[in-house]
């Protein structure tokens, strides 16, 4: 079989972000595999197409939202206050102490 005609699918593509990418025969085969997964609750992908995933699964579970990684506002305020103290006030205090030592 010609490698350009071999069906392939990628979910994690460096060129195309956040999408499913594949050649025409791969996308058609994926469509068939999805139907098979709906009928049988799951199907192994590897014997059928070259892909970066292994199984297509049909489930009745609810969609899981990704949790936000952002911190609460009070934690951000505390972090930035400590950062200003460390990077702003501490060097100034150090310079003042060095000047005092130098003048003494």
Residue pairs with C-beta under 8 A, 6 or more apart in sequence:
4 23
5 23
5 25
6 23
6 25
6 50
7 22
7 23
7 25
7 26
7 28
7 29
7 48
7 49
7 50
8 22
8 23
8 26
8 49
8 50
8 51
9 20
9 21
9 22
9 26
9 27
9 29
9 30
9 45
9 49
9 50
9 51
9 52
9 53
10 16
10 20
10 21
10 22
10 51
10 52
11 20
11 21
11 51
11 52
11 53
12 52
13 19
13 21
15 21
20 27
20 30
22 30
22 49
26 49
26 50
26 51
29 48
29 49
30 49
30 56
32 48
33 43
33 45
33 48
33 49
33 56
34 56
36 43
36 56
37 43
37 56
37 57
37 58
38 58
40 58
41 57
41 58
41 59
42 55
42 56
42 57
42 58
43 55
43 56
44 54
44 55
45 51
45 53
45 54
45 55
45 56
46 54
71 79
